[in-house]
Amino acid sequence: MPLTKSLINKAEPRLKPYKLYDFKGLYVLVNPNGGKYFRYNYRTPEGKVKTLALGVFPDVSLEEAREKVKESRSLLKQGLDPSEYKKQDKAGKTSQKDAFETIAREWYVKYLPSWVRKHGEIILLRLEHNVFPWLGSRPINKITAPELLQVLRRIEERGANETAHRIRSLCGQIFRYGIATGRCERDPAADLKGALTPVKQKHMAAITNPIDVGGLLRAIDEYRGSFVTKCALKLAALLFVRPGELRNAEWKEMDLDHAEWRIPAEKMKMKREHIVPLAPQAVSILREVYPLTSSSRYVFPNPRSLLRAMSENAVLAALRRMGYEKTEMTGHGFRAMASTLLHEQGWPSEIIELQLAHIDSNKVREAYNHAKHITKRREMMESWANYLDKLRQDKPLILSSQVDS
């Protein structure tokens, strides 16, 4: 029979302690001195029987005790021991300077200058929405691998497996920062390698068949949407920069007289200035759009406000409007398209990778290549533009490279 407040009040002390049982492991221990204590018996995930103190009656009501049992049962379902969790939670509240969130935000501020602004915003949002509510107040040196895994499982349960992997990686960086600064001794995220659902490698959809590329270029020429978007599509094919780099291009970065676009380091994924040689076809497109958008800082401003860059979905939406599904072509696909066909034409991988602004693990060699190959990269970009013109005319001839391998 479940307990009631009246039954507990009427319980008289005896010579020896005795128990008044409620349900689901909850009971009241009545001591000879008249004290009445709520207790909860449970079995840990490892099978050990333990008792958790829930408070003294009537300071803690029967309803409050039952709610605490409910919370404890929820922790058990997550594979956590309520007694240990209670100890850790108490310790966390008394040591906020060593709390995971405190150290994570310290790490974030330290590395923020090295990230592109949008990337930094995404990192913070991922932590605030997925990690801090559960682990933020916990001392970083007390967090265990099973605790972190439970947080990641919540993310997996909503189908965001790739996000779970990314957050495991972020947490690993924070733990390693904690180790370096003397706040913790090990990285529990490293123990979870292989514990998450594997993510199937996804490749950005791209058109790489020369005949199909010609069809895409003709579709862009016939595009009847915004003229600014049409120009962006044309340059996406010619320059194969990252979509974010293209839509955030500014007029002050363009030197049309010298046919060169210098993208500042702070806009680049790898945080280094990137030079994009402009073939005559690219210069022509920029000169054509200049009268329309030169009143904005952006080459491709947002149609609703000249103070903002074009939406990140503008090029993607235009491709869909032209009839290309997301499984066929994406804004990022122009990079894969150029890389594939330029390699097929025999251009050295070193030149192509430099123009794609992919990082070179050898920093000295990277600096050397950057200076030495700009002329060769310019030749490649002009050859690429001429090749696209031939494809547009339905002449899928593969051009031979003019670069010494």
N, C-alpha and C positions, 0 to 999 in steps of 0.2 A: 504494500500500500504506500503510495507516494506521501512524503512528508507535507505538513502544513505548518504555518507559523504558530498556530495554536498548539499543535503537538510538541513542537520544540520548546515552547514556553512552559508547557506543563511537565516536561521531563525533569525528574528529580535526581539529584546525585546519589550514587551508591558507593559501597565500600571499594569497588573496583571500577575502572573505566568501562564504559559500554557504548555500543554504537546504535544509532537510529538510521536505518537505511532509506534512501530515497530511490533513485534509479540511475542506471548507466554509470555505476561506480561511485556516485555521490552519497556521502553519509555525514551524520553529525556525531562527533566523538564527545561524550559527556564525561567529564572528569569528576573525581570525588570532591574537588573543591567547588564544584558547581559550574566551572567553565565549559562552554559549548563551542566546539571548533568544527568548521566545515573541512572535510577531507575528501580527496578524490583518488580512488585506486584505479590504476590503469596498467596496461602492458606496453612497454616500449617497442619500437620497431624491431629491436633485437631480441624481443621476447622476455625481457626482464620485468618483473612486477614492481611497481613503485607507487609511492603515495605523494600527492601534491597538496600542500596546505593552501586553503582558499580564503582563510580569514576567520574571525571570531564573531559568533552570533551574539547580540543583534547588530553589531557594527556593520557586518555584512549580512544583507537580507538573503532569504531563501532564493528569491528571483535572481539576485546578483550571483549567488553561488552557482545556480544552474546555468547562467550565461557564461561563467568562467569555465564550466565543464564543456559547454558547447564550443568555446574557443580552443580548449585543450584538445578536444576530439578532432577539430579541424586541423590543428597542428600535427596530430598523429597521422591523419590521412595524407599529409604532405611529407611523412617520413621523419618528422621532428619530435624530439623529446620535450614535452611541455616544461618539465622541471629545468632542464638545461637552457631552454629558450628563455624562461623567466629570469634565470641568473644572468644570461648574456644581455637581455634587454635592460635589466637594472644597471649592469655595468656600463652599457652604452649611454644611458642617460646621465651618468655621472662623469663621463669623459668625452665631451663633445669635441674637444680639440683633436682627439684621435679618432673621431667618427669617420666612417667611410666617405660620407658626403663632404665633410670638411676637407679631407685630403683630395678627394676627386675634384672639387672646385679649385683647389690650390694648383693641382696638376693642369686643369683646364686653362687657368689664367696664364700659367707658365708657357704653354704651348700654343695658345691662341694666336700670337703674332705670326706663327709659321704656317697657319692654315688659311685657305681661301675663306672669306667671310661666311659664305653659305655652308661650307663644310663644318665650320665651327658651330654654327647654329644647330645643325642637324645632330652633332655629337651631344651637345648640351640637352636638347630635347629628348634624345634617346635615353639619357641617364635619368632625367627628371621624370619621365613617364614610365620607365621600365625597371629602374633599379632603386632610386632613392626612397620611394614609398616603403620598401621592404628592408633594405639594407643601409639606408642613409644614416640612421642614428647608431648603428652598430659599430663598436670599435673595430678598426680595420684588421687588427691582429687577432681578433676573435672569430672572424668570418670563416666558415668551413666550406669545403667543396660541396657537400650536400646542400647547404643553405643557398649557395650561388646557383647550383643546378636547379633548385626549386624555382628560383626567380626566372631562370632561362626557360624552364618548362612552361611557365605561364605564357611566355611569348610564343613558344611552339604551339601551344594549344589553340592559339588564334590563327595558326597557319603561317606565321611569319618566321619560317625556319632560317632564312638568310639573315634576318635581323638578329635572331638569337645568336648566331655565330659572330656577327659583328660586335654585339654587346659583350660576348665572352672575351673577344679580343680587346675591347676598350677596357674592361675590368682588369684584364691582365696587365695592361699598360699602367693602370692606376696602382695596382698592387706592387708592380716593380718600382714605381716611383716611391711608394711607401717604404719599400725595402731600402732603396737608395738614401732616403731621408731618415731612416732609423725608426719608423713607426710600425713596421711589421717585419716578419722574418721570412715569409714565404708567399708564393703566389698560388692560391687555390684554383685559380682559373686554369692553370697549367695541368691540374689533375683531371680536368674535364675534357681533355683532348680525346675525341672519339666517343664521348657520352651523348652528344647531340645528334639529332637526325641529320644525316648527310644532305647537303644541298647539291642538287643536280646543276652542273655547270651550265650557265645560260650564255649564249652568244647573241650579241646584238644583230638583229636581222639586217641583212645587207644584200644588195644586188651586185653581183660580181661577174655575171655573164656579159661580155661586151655588147651583144645584140640587145639585151634587156637594159643595159645602161643607156644605150642610144635611145631606147623608148622612153626611159625616165627623163632624159634631157629634153626630149621633144615635148613630153607632158609638162615639164616646167615652163618651157617656152610658151605653151598654150594656156598656162594657168590664168584663170580669170578672177582671182581674188585680189588682195592688196598688192599694189605694185612694190611696196617695201618688202613684203614677205617674198614676193617673186625674186627680187634681187638677192635676198638672203639665201634662198634656195640655190640660185645660180652660184653664189660664192661658196656655199657649203660644198658643192661638187668640185669647184676649182681649188679651194684652199684646204679642204679636209681638216680644219681645226676642230676642237671640241665644241659641241653646241653652245655651252655657256660662254666660251671665248668669243664665238661669233656674235651672239646676241648682245653681248656687253661691249662690243667694239666701239671705240670712241674716235671721233674725227681727229682729235689731237694726236692720236697714235699713228695716223696715216700720213705717209709722205708720198703723195702721188707722183711728184716730179721725179723722185728717185725709185718709184715703184717698190715701196717697202712698207710693211706694217710691223711695228714693234709693240708687242704685247708686254706690258709691265710685269715684273716678277710677281707682284701681289695678286695678279689675276690668274696666274698659272698654277696648275696642280702641283708642280714640282718646285714652285717658288723661285723660278729663275726667268729672266727676260727671254722672250722667244721672238725670233725674227721670221716673218713670213714674206718671202719674195712674191711680188705681185706680177703675174704675167700680164701682157697688154690687155687680154680679155677681162681680167679682174679689175684693172685700172679703169677700163671703159665702163664697167658696171658701176663702180664707185663714183665716177664723174657723172653718170646719168642720174644716180639717186641723190647726189649732193644738193642740188637746188631744192629738193623736197624736204630733206631732213637736216640740213646744215644749221638750222636754228636750234637744234637740240645738240647736246653733247654726244649723243649716241648716233651711230650710223643707222641703226635700226631701232628707233624709239617706239615706245608703246603708243598705239593709236589713241588711247585715252589720256595720256599725259606725256609730254615731251621730256619730262624730268625723269622718266623711268625707261628702262630698256624694254625691248620686245619681250613678250611672255615666253617662258620656256616651252610652252606648248604650241607656239605659233607655227613653227616649221613642221612639227609632228601633225598638227591639225591640217595643214596644207597638203601633206602627203596623203592623209586619209581622204581629203576632199578630191584628190586626183585619182583615188581608187586603190591606193596601195595600203594593204592591211599591215598591222603591226608585226605579223610574221614574215612580211616581205621586205619592208624597209623602215628604218628609223632615222632620226636626225644624226645619231652616232654612226649609223651605217655608212655614211659617206667616207668615214675614215677607213673602215674595213674595205670598202670598195676600192679606194685609191691604193691602199697597201697591197691588196691582192693583185691588182692589175699592174702596178708598178714593179712588183717582184716578178711577175710573169714577163714583163718587158725587159728584164735583166738589170734593172737599176740596183746597185749595191744596197744590201739591207741596212748598212751603216748610214747611208744618206737618207733612206726612207725613214728610219727610226728617228734620226735627228729632226727631220721635218715634222714628224708626228709628235715631237717633244716628249718622247719616251726617255725615261731616266737611264743613264749609263752608269753602271756600278763602279767603273773606274773613273774617278773624278778628274784625274789629270788628263786622261785620254779624252774625256768629255770636253774639257776646255779646249784642247788641241783641235778636236773635230769641229767644234763650234766655229773656230776661226778659219780653219783650213777649207772647210767644205761649203761655205756660203755661196761661192761662185757655182759649184757643182749643183747645189740645191736650187739655185736660180735657174740653171739650165733644165733641171728636172721639172720644175714647176711650169716653165714655158712649154716644154715638151708635153707635159700632162695636159695643159690647156689646149694645145693643138690636137692632141689625141682625142679629147672630148669633142672637139669640133668635128672631127672625122666621124666619130660614133653618132653624133647628132645628125649628120648627113647620111646615116645608114651605111657607113663604110667602116666596118669593124676590123680595120687593119691593125695588127700589133706592131707598134713601132720598136725599132731596135734602140738600145740605150746608147747615148753619146758620152757616157761616163766610163772612164777606165776602171775596171774592176780591180 
